[in-house]
């Protein structure tokens, strides 16, 4: 029995020893020898991929981003008007009747030259009042001198001298008022009683120029509210044009403009920007710009329509410009498309500036020489929007 027990014990020990040296991987344990599954990176939303078959139908053309001078000319419409610094509307101070016309429309007149003779009862009364006020002043001054002499001899009290001084002061004030009433008519006050009844006076031109319009008629009663003559110096005229906001902010005073008139084909005139309006007109969203034009020969006339080529921007300030068709609205941002590999295009956000006719100013996002898509940009935009819709669906 002892021999059998030993044999069994050795068998058990051998089995345990073999079991400790043998590695049996658990059937539930994953094998480390298998390669990990590949995770696809998310698509780049700033890139558009186009199928090669579709590329043949897009007919894509490209262009280079240009850097050029920021100065350009804009064509602005306007109308000539008189130079208001050398223009006058001549009327009458009080209702007056025309007794003689001394100038008519088209006449050249000098400053101070008579345009018409008129009569007014108001002038006769003003002249009579002037003579009366002058007489009262003389009496008051004479009385004052007597009172002063009597006061010096202690015959008259000081109170009477003061009263005489007050009377003389009042008479002097009345004379000044009467003088002003006569001066309104542009005439001198009467020197004696023979001039008092006269109610005639002349209307004179306040400046040298041309009688642009005469509304006065012989025998007519003129109203002070209605001008009888319009006189202006037409050697310089004002052309008022209207520029959109984006152009007005780039127009500089002193800039030289070229003006053409429909009535004078083939003739160009020079003008100088004198005033750029400080307020935008609410209805038209434009700013008035005044251009001064010399008219030495008199061929230009107020009321003529004109077209002015006005420079905008600074000549020494370069800008970047791209064709209008290249700029598209993608994800509520202005973008352009830049070719990468065949069938692959980058969506580049840009800062959009002013519209320059067939081009658009680019403020940021591009450099001169960059190649962008022009024809086909709209279809690339549609492809980008389709890609966004597919991405959102997943």
Secondary structure, DSSP 8 states (H G I E B T S, - for coil): -HHHHHHHHHHHHHHHHHHHH-----TTS--TTS----------TTEEE--HHHHHHH---EEE-EEEES-EEEEEEEEEEE-GGGEEEE--SS-EEEEEE---TT-EE-TT-EEEEEE-HHHHHHHHHHHHHHHHHHHHHHHHHHHHHHHHTTSS-HHHHHHHHHHHHHHHHHHHHHHHHHHTTT----SSHHHHT--EEEEE-SSSEEEEEE---TT-EE-TTS-SEEEE-TTEEEEEEEEEHHHHTT--TT-EEEEEETTEEEEEEEEEEEEE-SS--TTT-EEEEEEEEE-TTS---TT-EEEEEEEES-TT-EEEEEEGGG-EEETTEEEEEEE-STTEEEEEE-EEEEEETTEEEEEES--TT-EEE-TTHHHHHHHHHHHHHHHHH-
